[in-house]
């Protein structure tokens, strides 16, 4: 007698859209405006904002776990990085509007994220998925940590070096990982040019 399949381990079609991992990802996007609203104006941090941010970051781990258990999908490979960008850029620009984060590091991060997102859409239209690289995941983590330090009351004022250091670390990783994607995108063109010689 066959045992019933557990929903946590049931594989999904790579082309599926309605998956548990995608449900968590979309929920992260829908909850993000609440976080932007509760970020305080006094730059002294907020436990509500910090815990909400922590919960959203944990949900990122959860949808990754579900994707690995069920199998990755093309839609998930697009939606998960998109959710990361909505959350990170939304939180960062909110902190810029509160005069906490400087505009230029956030602009550098935003430009890279927009360019990579456009690249994903273009190659995705050709049926090619572009999962996040390991360095890009570390970059996202450093961005999340920087925002967390800026929102937590114990570090927002008394440990400004914590969120400033991790913010500029995120900028460096953003540039390097962006160059990685550029090399990956241009590599086929270089191969064709060599073959044509």
N, C-alpha and C positions, 0 to 999 in steps of 0.2 A: 504494500500500500504506500503510495507516494505521500510524503509529508507536504502540507500546504506551505507555500512560499511566504516568508516573512516580508512585509512591505519594505523593511529596511534594507533587504538584500535583493529585492526583485530588480532584475536588470531592466533598463529602459532603452528604447530605440534612440540611436544617436541623433535622429531628426526630430525627436519629441520636443514639444513645447511645454505641455502641462506635466511638470515633474515636481517632486517635493523640494528639490534644491532650488528650482526656479521660483517656487512659491515663497520660499524664505527670502530669496534675492529681491523679488518684487516688493515684499513686505518692508524690507530695509529702505527701499526707495520711497515708499508711501509714508513711512514714519519720519523720514529725514526732515521735513518742514517743521515738525514739532521741536526737534533739537535746535534748529536755527532760531526759533522763537524764544526758547528759554535761555539762550546764551545771554548773560547779564551785560548791562551797559557800563558797569563800574570797573570792569577788568579785574575784579577780586575773586573770580571763580564762582562756581555754583555746583553744589553736590548733585542737584537734580540734572543739570546738563552733563556733568562728568559721568554719572551712573547711566544716563541714557546713551551717552557716547560709548561707554564700556559695553552696554548691552548690544548696540549696533555692531560693534567690532566682534563680539562673541558670535553674533549671528552670521558674520562672514565666515568664521571658522565652521559653524554648523552647516552652512550650505555647501562648503567645500567637502565636509565629511559625507554629507548625503550624496554629493556628486560622485565621490570615490566609491561609495557603497553601491550605488545604482548604475554607475557608468556615466561618463561625461557625455554631454550633448552639444551640438553646434549652437543651440540657443543659449545654453548655459555659458559657453565659452565667450559669448558676446555680452550677455546680461550681467554676469558677475563683475567683470571689470567696469562696466557702465555704472553699476551700483556703487562701486568703490569711488568712482570719479564724482558722482553726484554727492555722495556723503562727504568726501574729503574736500572737494572744491567748495561745496556749499558751506561747510564749517569754516574753512579758511577765509573765504570772502566775508563771512559773517564776522569773524575775528578782525579782519581788516576794517570793516565798517565800524567796529568798536574801538578802533585805534590801538589794537593790541599787536596784530601781525603787520609787518611792513608790506606794502603793495608789491614790490619787485620780486621777492622770492615766490610769492603766490602767483604772480603773472607768469614767471618762468615755468612753474609747475603746471599752470593751466594751459599754456601754449603747447607744451609737450603732450599733455593728456588729450587735448583736442586733436592734435595732429595724428597721434596713434589711434584714436577712435575713428577718424576719417579713414585711415589706412585699413583698419579692421573692416569697416563697412565696404570699402572698395574690393578688397580681396574676398570678403565674405560673399559678395555678389557673384564671385566666380567659383563659389563652393569651397573656398579655402578658409580654415579656421586658424586663428592666431592666439593660442593660449598665452597667458602671462608667463614670462620667464622667471627664473628663480630670483634674479636680481630685481626684477620689477616687483615681485612679492615683498622683498626686503624693503624696497623703496616705499611701498604702500604701508608696511608696518611702521617705518620711521615717521611717515606722515601722521599715522594714527596716534603714535606715541606723543608726537609734538602737540597735536591738538588736545590729547588727554591731559598733558601737563599744563596747557594753557587754560583748561576748563576746571581742573581740580583746585579747590581753594588753598590747599597746603603748598602748592607750587606756582600758582598763577602770579603771585606777588613776590613771595620770598625766595623762589627758585626760578627766576626768569632765565637763568643760564640753561636750565633743563630744556625748556621748550624752544629757546633760541638755538641751542646746539643741535637738537634733533631736527629743527626746521631746516637749518642750512645743510645738515647731513642729507635730508630728504631732497633738497635742491641738487646736491651733487649726484646722488643716485638717480634722480630724475633725468639729468642730462646724460649720464653714462648709459642708462637703460634705453633712453631715447635713441642714442647713437647705435645701440645694438639692433633696435628695430629697423633703423635706417639701413644698416649693413645687410640685414636679412631681406629688406625690400629691394635693394639694389643688386644683390648677388645674382639673380637670374639674368639681369641685363648685362652684367659683366661677363657671364658665361656665354651669352649669345654673341657678344662682341668678340670674344676670344675665338669662338667657333667660326665666326665669319672671316677671320683673318687667314 
